[in-house]
Amino acid sequence: MKHRLQITCLVAALAAYPAFAISADPVTKAPPAKVEPSGVHKMDTDFVAKAGASGLAEVEAGRMALKKTSTDGVRQLANMLIDDHTKANERLNTLAGLKNLSVPSEPGEANRKKLAELEGKSGTAFDEAFLKQQREAHEEAIDLFSKQAKSGKDADLKKFAAETLPKLQAHLKHVRSLQKGGHDK
C-alpha cells in the first residue's frame, strides 16, 4: 500500500511537470541582452578592424614597392614596412584571437583603391605616389594607435597600440626624409 501511494505521487508529479514548464516558458523568452559576443568594447573592436586592414595594406604596398622601385631608399623602406607590419599583424591576430575577435583578412576597400592607383604607376611617379600614400597612411595610423593607447578600454589592446606606436612614428620619419632628400637615401 505504501509502495502504491509513492508510485501514485510520482505519476502525479510527472504529469504536472509539463504544466509547470509551460507556465515558466514566457519568463525564459526575454529578449537577449545587447552585448558584444566577445565582451570587448566597440572602440576596441573598431581599432582591431582598422589596424588589421591598414597593416595588411602596408605589407601589400611594401611588396609592390619592392617590385616597382629602382631606388635604394624606397626599397629599404619597403623592406622595413613588410617586416614591421607583418610582425604587428601577427601580434594583433594573436591578441584578437584571445579575445574572440575577428581580424580582416584583406586590406579593405579604401586601401585597395590606393593600391590600385600605385599599380598603374612606375619609376619616379611610382616612388612619389608610394611615399605620399605612406605619409598619409602612417599619419592616420599614428592617430588611430595614439587614441587606442590613450583611450582604449581593453588593457592588452592599449598596450599593443602603445608598443607599436614608436615603429609607426619611425616609418613616418623615414618617409618624410625620403620625400625631402630624394629617393636614393
NUTITOR-27286 format. One line per field, with one value per residue: x, y, z of N, C-alpha, C in turn. Coordinates in nm, 4 decimals. Each point is the difference from the previous one (the first is absolute). Example, Ala and Ser with C-alpha at 12.3 -4.5 7.8 and 13.67 -1.06 7.14 Angstrom:
% residues 2
npx	(1.3190|-0.0350)
npy	(-0.5690|0.1050)
npz	(0.7800|-0.0720)
capx	(-0.0890|0.0820)
capy	(0.1190|0.1190)
capz	(0.0000|0.0060)
cpx	(0.0900|-0.0770)
cpy	(0.1200|0.1090)
cpz	(0.0000|0.0730)
This chain:
% residues 185
npx	(0.0820|0.0995|0.0367|-0.1273|0.0007|0.1220|-0.0434|-0.1131|0.0718|0.0830|-0.1034|-0.0601|0.1172|0.0208|-0.1262|0.0298|0.1132|-0.0598|-0.0966|0.0899|0.0488|-0.1255|-0.0401|0.1120|-0.0479|-0.1080|0.0363|0.0204|-0.1023|0.0732|-0.0044|0.0912|0.0959|0.0145|0.0723|0.1198|-0.0040|0.0971|-0.0953|0.0498|0.0405|-0.0975|0.0502|0.0120|-0.1242|-0.0366|0.0747|-0.0420|-0.1206|0.0140|0.0542|-0.0868|-0.0995|0.0370|0.0171|-0.1081|-0.0578|0.0586|-0.0303|-0.1226|-0.0109|0.0533|-0.0770|-0.0996|0.0397|0.0187|-0.1142|-0.0481|0.0661|0.0751|-0.0549|0.1187|-0.0268|-0.0688|0.1019|0.0835|-0.0742|-0.0080|0.1282|0.0207|-0.0798|0.0537|0.1204|-0.0036|-0.0648|0.0830|0.1022|-0.0344|-0.0181|0.1118|0.0553|-0.0519|0.0332|0.1124|0.0142|-0.0345|0.0788|0.0842|-0.0429|0.0177|0.0941|-0.0662|0.1027|-0.0007|-0.0404|-0.0467|0.0686|-0.1032|-0.1179|0.0076|0.0549|-0.0971|-0.0791|0.0581|-0.0110|-0.1243|-0.0063|0.0614|-0.0829|-0.0706|0.0863|0.1035|0.1231|0.0432|-0.0923|0.0436|0.1294|-0.0291|-0.0785|0.0932|0.0962|-0.0739|-0.0322|0.1271|0.0275|-0.0996|0.0362|0.1251|-0.0346|-0.0790|0.0974|0.0848|-0.0917|-0.0253|0.1294|0.0178|-0.1116|0.0370|0.1245|-0.0659|-0.0906|0.0747|-0.0952|0.0531|0.0471|-0.0269|-0.1133|-0.0208|0.0457|-0.0711|-0.1000|0.0201|0.0135|-0.1055|-0.0459|0.1039|-0.0383|-0.1268|0.0418|0.0729|-0.1045|-0.0814|0.0879|0.0083|-0.1318|-0.0123|0.0965|-0.0666|-0.1108|0.0693|0.0647|-0.1066|-0.0127|0.1203|-0.0533)
npy	(-0.1179|-0.0006|-0.1102|-0.0374|0.0508|-0.0510|-0.1098|0.0077|0.0307|-0.0968|-0.0794|0.0415|-0.0129|-0.1155|-0.0268|0.0520|-0.0675|-0.0555|-0.0008|-0.0402|-0.0869|-0.0208|0.0012|-0.0667|-0.0508|0.0768|-0.0433|-0.1176|0.0556|0.0492|0.1214|-0.0407|0.0052|0.1290|-0.1092|0.0582|-0.0931|0.0801|0.0877|0.0279|0.1149|0.0713|0.0897|-0.1029|-0.0409|0.1279|0.0138|-0.1171|0.0384|0.1231|-0.0369|-0.0995|0.0761|0.0996|-0.0893|-0.0626|0.1194|0.0228|-0.1231|0.0105|0.1209|-0.0516|-0.1059|0.0836|0.0727|-0.1163|-0.0226|0.1175|0.0055|0.1032|0.0574|0.0172|0.1293|-0.0047|-0.0661|0.0796|0.1048|-0.0500|-0.0331|0.1231|0.0491|-0.0790|0.0199|0.1306|0.0209|-0.0876|0.0444|0.1249|-0.0384|-0.0717|0.1020|0.0828|-0.0865|-0.0117|0.1301|0.0236|-0.1005|0.0509|0.1033|-0.1017|0.0791|0.0425|-0.0328|0.1131|-0.0645|0.1213|0.0836|-0.0303|0.0494|0.0870|-0.0952|-0.0784|0.1064|0.0244|-0.1284|0.0080|0.1153|-0.0619|-0.0994|0.1075|0.0142|0.0704|-0.0421|0.1203|-0.0109|-0.1254|0.0285|0.1048|-0.0732|-0.0939|0.0905|0.0607|-0.1151|-0.0304|0.1231|0.0008|-0.1200|0.0418|0.1138|-0.0676|-0.0857|0.1010|0.0656|-0.1043|-0.0293|0.1309|0.0073|-0.1118|0.0462|0.1114|-0.0363|-0.0963|-0.0866|-0.0708|-0.0454|-0.1196|0.0456|0.0607|-0.1061|-0.0793|0.0866|0.0075|-0.1318|0.0069|0.0947|-0.0337|-0.1201|0.0290|0.0576|-0.1085|-0.0729|0.0781|-0.0057|-0.1297|-0.0080|0.0805|-0.0746|-0.1067|0.0553|0.0346|-0.1142|-0.0336|-0.0839|0.0500|0.0728)
npz	(0.0000|0.0837|-0.0590|0.0032|0.1199|0.0147|-0.0628|0.0683|0.1065|-0.0324|-0.0341|0.1102|0.0597|-0.0623|0.0274|0.1169|-0.0193|-0.1072|0.0882|0.0914|-0.0853|-0.0377|0.1259|0.0113|-0.1111|0.0244|0.1168|-0.0538|-0.0554|0.0971|-0.0540|-0.0884|0.0888|-0.0233|0.0072|-0.0215|-0.0944|-0.0366|0.0338|-0.1199|0.0500|-0.0519|0.0821|0.0823|-0.0250|0.0036|0.1089|0.0444|-0.0387|0.0477|0.1153|0.0023|-0.0449|0.0796|0.0967|-0.0438|-0.0063|0.1176|0.0353|-0.0504|0.0551|0.1088|-0.0148|-0.0228|0.1031|0.0597|-0.0611|0.0448|0.1138|-0.0311|0.1093|0.0536|0.0067|-0.1115|-0.0539|0.0630|-0.0341|-0.1206|0.0106|0.0465|-0.0941|-0.0896|0.0473|0.0225|-0.1150|-0.0535|0.0719|-0.0284|-0.1257|0.0109|0.0600|-0.0894|-0.0944|0.0661|0.0207|-0.1245|-0.0340|0.0888|-0.0703|-0.0829|-0.0516|-0.1044|-0.0749|-0.0698|-0.1081|-0.0248|-0.0765|-0.0692|-0.0263|0.0999|0.0732|-0.0429|0.0119|0.1156|0.0295|-0.0463|0.0667|0.0988|-0.0169|-0.0289|0.0973|-0.0480|0.0266|-0.0317|-0.0938|-0.0110|0.0031|-0.0762|-0.0774|-0.0027|-0.0071|-0.0909|-0.0561|0.0091|-0.0417|-0.0885|-0.0433|0.0119|-0.0571|-0.0835|-0.0252|-0.0008|-0.0682|-0.0769|-0.0095|-0.0202|-0.0719|-0.0605|-0.0126|-0.0306|-0.0894|-0.0501|-0.0073|-0.0992|0.1156|-0.0508|-0.0513|0.1166|0.0637|-0.0795|0.0109|0.1298|-0.0034|-0.0806|0.0743|0.0746|-0.0379|0.0233|0.1116|0.0186|-0.0372|0.0704|0.0964|-0.0239|-0.0086|0.1030|0.0534|-0.0456|0.0465|0.1055|0.0142|-0.0619|-0.0945|-0.0272|0.0960)
capx	(-0.0820|0.0910|0.0683|-0.0969|-0.0191|0.1191|-0.0092|-0.1058|0.0531|0.0999|-0.0722|-0.0666|0.1041|0.0458|-0.1084|-0.0107|0.1236|-0.0133|-0.0775|0.0913|0.0960|-0.0670|-0.0280|0.1267|0.0519|0.0044|0.1065|0.1279|0.0059|0.0337|0.0913|0.1408|0.0693|0.0801|0.1391|0.0920|0.0280|0.1336|0.0103|0.0955|-0.0647|-0.0062|0.1200|0.1078|-0.0265|0.0255|0.1460|0.0510|-0.0376|0.0750|0.1434|0.0227|-0.0100|0.1099|0.1233|0.0067|0.0265|0.1412|0.0796|-0.0201|0.0655|0.1439|0.0345|-0.0118|0.1134|0.1203|-0.0056|-0.0113|0.0960|0.1381|0.0831|0.0367|-0.0753|-0.1360|0.0151|0.0270|-0.1273|-0.0923|0.0398|-0.0339|-0.1455|-0.0391|0.0444|-0.0649|-0.1462|-0.0296|0.0102|-0.1124|-0.1218|-0.0010|-0.0292|-0.1403|-0.0797|0.0065|-0.0814|-0.1413|-0.0432|-0.0194|-0.1205|-0.1074|-0.0303|0.0511|0.0873|-0.0182|0.0926|0.0519|0.0133|-0.1193|-0.0289|0.0765|0.1401|0.0083|0.0020|0.1325|0.0939|-0.0261|0.0613|0.1445|0.0238|0.0062|0.1134|0.1327|0.1119|-0.0062|-0.1416|-0.0388|0.0656|-0.0634|-0.1353|0.0170|0.0408|-0.1143|-0.0972|0.0564|-0.0080|-0.1395|-0.0400|0.0637|-0.0616|-0.1282|0.0275|0.0490|-0.1187|-0.0784|0.0710|0.0086|-0.1313|-0.0178|0.0927|-0.0475|-0.1408|-0.0545|-0.0585|0.0646|0.1384|0.0947|0.0004|0.0650|0.1437|0.0443|0.0031|0.1089|0.1281|0.0148|0.0075|0.1345|0.0337|-0.0767|0.0629|0.1277|-0.0333|-0.0375|0.1238|0.0757|-0.0708|0.0222|0.1388|0.0098|-0.0681|0.0800|0.1344|0.0092|-0.0359|0.1165|0.0569)
capy	(0.1179|0.1138|0.0011|0.0483|0.1430|0.0670|-0.0030|0.0933|0.1360|0.0193|0.0183|0.1306|0.1028|-0.0003|0.0521|0.1444|0.0650|0.0801|0.1213|0.0958|0.0387|0.0907|0.1272|0.0698|0.0318|0.1420|0.0667|-0.0334|0.0556|0.1421|0.0348|-0.0099|0.1259|0.0488|0.0023|-0.0565|-0.1404|-0.0148|0.0753|0.1075|0.1277|0.0322|0.0757|-0.0970|-0.0826|0.0876|0.0109|-0.1255|-0.0037|0.1012|-0.0300|-0.1205|0.0317|0.0872|-0.0780|-0.0827|0.0897|0.0393|-0.1130|-0.0079|0.1153|-0.0262|-0.1021|0.0631|0.0918|-0.0787|-0.0368|0.1133|0.1093|-0.0232|0.0764|-0.0700|0.0536|-0.0554|-0.1441|-0.0155|0.0271|-0.1100|-0.1142|0.0336|-0.0090|-0.1414|-0.0669|0.0532|-0.0161|-0.1433|-0.0318|0.0637|-0.0713|-0.1288|0.0281|0.0401|-0.1215|-0.0800|0.0685|-0.0068|-0.1380|-0.0220|0.0732|-0.0494|0.1037|-0.0316|0.0997|-0.0057|-0.0857|0.0789|0.1406|0.0847|0.0691|0.1248|-0.0370|-0.0666|0.1060|0.0618|-0.0967|-0.0033|0.1218|-0.0239|-0.1044|0.0615|0.0914|-0.0612|0.0939|0.1102|0.0254|-0.0989|0.0320|0.1190|-0.0369|-0.0937|0.0754|0.0837|-0.0883|-0.0473|0.1111|0.0123|-0.1212|-0.0031|0.1055|-0.0552|-0.1101|0.0587|0.0538|-0.1148|-0.0693|0.0928|0.0007|-0.1296|-0.0062|0.0903|-0.0124|-0.1342|-0.0610|-0.1285|0.0248|-0.0645|0.0748|0.1279|-0.0270|-0.0273|0.1278|0.0819|-0.0598|0.0055|0.1413|0.0464|-0.0508|0.0803|0.1324|-0.0154|-0.0135|0.1323|0.0793|-0.0512|0.0453|0.1446|0.0254|-0.0367|0.1029|0.1232|-0.0118|-0.0877|-0.1395|-0.0882|-0.0047)
capz	(0.0000|0.0070|-0.1284|-0.0975|0.0258|-0.0518|-0.1458|-0.0386|0.0173|-0.1043|-0.1266|0.0062|-0.0129|-0.1392|-0.0834|0.0222|-0.0424|-0.1225|0.0251|0.0598|-0.1028|-0.0938|0.0650|0.0188|-0.1319|-0.0344|0.0732|-0.0618|-0.1363|0.0049|-0.1099|0.0385|0.0296|-0.1127|0.0444|-0.0991|0.0331|0.0565|0.1236|-0.0227|-0.0324|-0.1433|-0.0384|-0.0174|-0.1185|-0.1153|-0.0121|-0.0567|-0.1419|-0.0756|0.0074|-0.0789|-0.1426|-0.0429|0.0067|-0.1210|-0.1133|0.0049|-0.0490|-0.1460|-0.0633|0.0068|-0.1018|-0.1318|-0.0148|-0.0313|-0.1416|-0.0918|0.0191|-0.0413|0.0932|0.1236|0.1135|-0.0013|0.0238|0.1428|0.0678|-0.0298|0.0830|0.1380|0.0117|-0.0062|0.1228|0.1203|-0.0034|0.0105|0.1429|0.0702|-0.0395|0.0704|0.1413|0.0072|-0.0212|0.1229|0.1007|-0.0403|0.0192|0.1437|0.0404|-0.0858|-0.0983|-0.1340|-0.0609|-0.1449|-0.0731|-0.1121|0.0348|0.0042|-0.1268|-0.0172|-0.0215|-0.1311|-0.1019|0.0031|-0.0591|-0.1445|-0.0553|-0.0084|-0.0999|-0.1326|-0.0115|-0.0029|0.0075|0.0962|0.0312|0.1018|0.1268|0.0588|0.0443|0.1107|0.1193|0.0410|0.0643|0.1262|0.0963|0.0422|0.0720|0.1312|0.0824|0.0458|0.0929|0.1248|0.0661|0.0465|0.1068|0.1139|0.0672|0.0663|0.1135|0.1052|0.0378|-0.0191|0.1201|0.0247|0.0412|-0.0923|-0.1260|0.0304|0.0078|-0.1374|-0.0720|0.0543|-0.0375|-0.1461|-0.0383|-0.0390|-0.1350|-0.0958|-0.0028|-0.0717|-0.1426|-0.0495|-0.0059|-0.1155|-0.1206|-0.0149|-0.0400|-0.1423|-0.0791|0.0018|-0.0552|-0.1166|0.0254|0.0049|0.1353)
cpx	(0.0876|0.0713|-0.0910|-0.0230|0.1188|-0.0038|-0.1047|0.0490|0.1022|-0.0661|-0.0662|0.1016|0.0501|-0.1052|-0.0104|0.1213|-0.0138|-0.0785|0.0882|0.1004|-0.0610|-0.0235|0.1291|0.0563|0.0016|0.1112|0.1348|0.0144|0.0235|0.0951|0.1446|0.0598|0.0855|0.1431|0.0839|0.0290|0.1357|0.0120|0.0960|-0.0764|0.0091|0.1237|0.1163|-0.0216|0.0218|0.1494|0.0574|-0.0300|0.0840|0.1496|0.0330|-0.0007|0.1174|0.1337|0.0189|0.0326|0.1472|0.0900|-0.0132|0.0695|0.1515|0.0443|-0.0056|0.1200|0.1282|0.0049|0.0140|0.1049|0.1377|0.0940|0.0230|-0.0829|-0.1408|0.0054|0.0221|-0.1281|-0.0974|0.0321|-0.0364|-0.1509|-0.0462|0.0336|-0.0802|-0.1505|-0.0409|0.0033|-0.1174|-0.1313|-0.0113|-0.0353|-0.1456|-0.0912|-0.0030|-0.0870|-0.1488|-0.0547|-0.0275|-0.1284|-0.1218|-0.0493|0.0539|0.0793|-0.0211|0.1046|0.0531|-0.0074|-0.1286|-0.0094|0.0838|0.1476|0.0204|0.0073|0.1373|0.1052|-0.0168|0.0604|0.1509|0.0343|0.0181|0.1190|0.1315|0.1051|-0.0181|-0.1436|-0.0495|0.0586|-0.0671|-0.1402|0.0063|0.0339|-0.1124|-0.1034|0.0511|-0.0025|-0.1414|-0.0438|0.0606|-0.0491|-0.1338|0.0212|0.0480|-0.1166|-0.0839|0.0657|0.0153|-0.1303|-0.0219|0.0891|-0.0480|-0.1387|-0.0601|-0.0497|0.0691|0.1487|0.1014|0.0098|0.0613|0.1519|0.0571|0.0132|0.1184|0.1368|0.0269|0.0234|0.1419|0.0439|-0.0713|0.0617|0.1346|-0.0235|-0.0311|0.1237|0.0829|-0.0635|0.0282|0.1431|0.0212|-0.0673|0.0823|0.1290|0.0147|-0.0190|0.1195|0.0612|-0.0359)
cpy	(0.1260|0.0170|0.0561|0.1499|0.0792|0.0063|0.0990|0.1440|0.0325|0.0249|0.1369|0.1125|0.0089|0.0561|0.1511|0.0749|0.0795|0.1285|0.1077|0.0510|0.0989|0.1350|0.0797|0.0507|0.1492|0.0759|-0.0261|0.0587|0.1510|0.0310|-0.0070|0.1383|0.0392|0.0238|-0.0601|-0.1445|-0.0187|0.0678|0.1177|0.1236|0.0300|0.0773|-0.0957|-0.0873|0.0815|0.0156|-0.1245|-0.0049|0.0974|-0.0294|-0.1229|0.0277|0.0864|-0.0735|-0.0880|0.0844|0.0417|-0.1107|-0.0115|0.1137|-0.0189|-0.1010|0.0585|0.0919|-0.0764|-0.0374|0.1206|0.1088|-0.0371|0.0742|-0.0772|0.0462|-0.0579|-0.1502|-0.0279|0.0233|-0.1156|-0.1233|0.0219|-0.0145|-0.1455|-0.0695|0.0469|-0.0226|-0.1473|-0.0421|0.0588|-0.0709|-0.1332|0.0194|0.0402|-0.1213|-0.0871|0.0617|-0.0107|-0.1408|-0.0312|0.0660|-0.0371|0.1082|-0.0434|0.1192|-0.0092|-0.0896|0.0683|0.1478|0.0828|0.0872|0.1263|-0.0299|-0.0680|0.1035|0.0668|-0.0919|-0.0071|0.1234|-0.0191|-0.0980|0.0589|0.0913|-0.0773|0.1096|0.1038|0.0310|-0.0990|0.0392|0.1182|-0.0326|-0.0940|0.0749|0.0892|-0.0860|-0.0501|0.1093|0.0112|-0.1197|-0.0032|0.1121|-0.0491|-0.1106|0.0529|0.0589|-0.1133|-0.0666|0.0895|0.0025|-0.1301|-0.0089|0.0853|-0.0361|-0.1381|-0.0584|-0.1308|0.0233|-0.0603|0.0754|0.1388|-0.0174|-0.0263|0.1306|0.0853|-0.0544|0.0060|0.1431|0.0466|-0.0485|0.0829|0.1386|-0.0052|-0.0140|0.1374|0.0890|-0.0412|0.0483|0.1476|0.0302|-0.0370|0.1053|0.1274|-0.0137|-0.0869|-0.1453|-0.0925|-0.0108|-0.1274)
cpz	(0.0000|-0.1343|-0.1091|0.0158|-0.0552|-0.1529|-0.0474|0.0111|-0.1097|-0.1348|-0.0023|-0.0185|-0.1436|-0.0933|0.0139|-0.0535|-0.1299|0.0209|0.0622|-0.1027|-0.0972|0.0642|0.0224|-0.1325|-0.0320|0.0726|-0.0667|-0.1400|0.0014|-0.1154|0.0471|0.0259|-0.1197|0.0467|-0.1112|0.0396|0.0677|0.1356|-0.0117|-0.0478|-0.1505|-0.0467|-0.0290|-0.1231|-0.1276|-0.0244|-0.0666|-0.1500|-0.0828|-0.0021|-0.0838|-0.1493|-0.0463|0.0053|-0.1219|-0.1227|-0.0036|-0.0535|-0.1520|-0.0723|-0.0003|-0.1043|-0.1413|-0.0242|-0.0328|-0.1476|-0.0922|0.0170|-0.0543|0.0936|0.1293|0.1198|0.0092|0.0255|0.1490|0.0814|-0.0199|0.0845|0.1474|0.0227|0.0030|0.1315|0.1219|0.0007|0.0031|0.1472|0.0783|-0.0324|0.0736|0.1468|0.0191|-0.0186|0.1258|0.1089|-0.0315|0.0212|0.1459|0.0502|-0.0840|-0.0976|-0.1354|-0.0534|-0.1508|-0.0664|-0.1257|0.0340|0.0125|-0.1233|-0.0218|-0.0272|-0.1348|-0.1124|-0.0062|-0.0605|-0.1518|-0.0687|-0.0167|-0.1109|-0.1390|-0.0211|-0.0059|0.0135|0.1094|0.0393|0.1047|0.1355|0.0695|0.0529|0.1203|0.1284|0.0510|0.0726|0.1345|0.1064|0.0543|0.0848|0.1402|0.0901|0.0564|0.1032|0.1350|0.0788|0.0612|0.1206|0.1237|0.0782|0.0762|0.1241|0.1169|0.0517|-0.0168|0.1308|0.0375|0.0274|-0.0974|-0.1323|0.0187|-0.0002|-0.1390|-0.0784|0.0461|-0.0425|-0.1502|-0.0482|-0.0376|-0.1385|-0.1064|-0.0142|-0.0732|-0.1502|-0.0594|-0.0139|-0.1215|-0.1311|-0.0245|-0.0439|-0.1468|-0.0882|-0.0078|-0.0788|-0.1223|0.0415|0.0178|0.1383|0.0698)
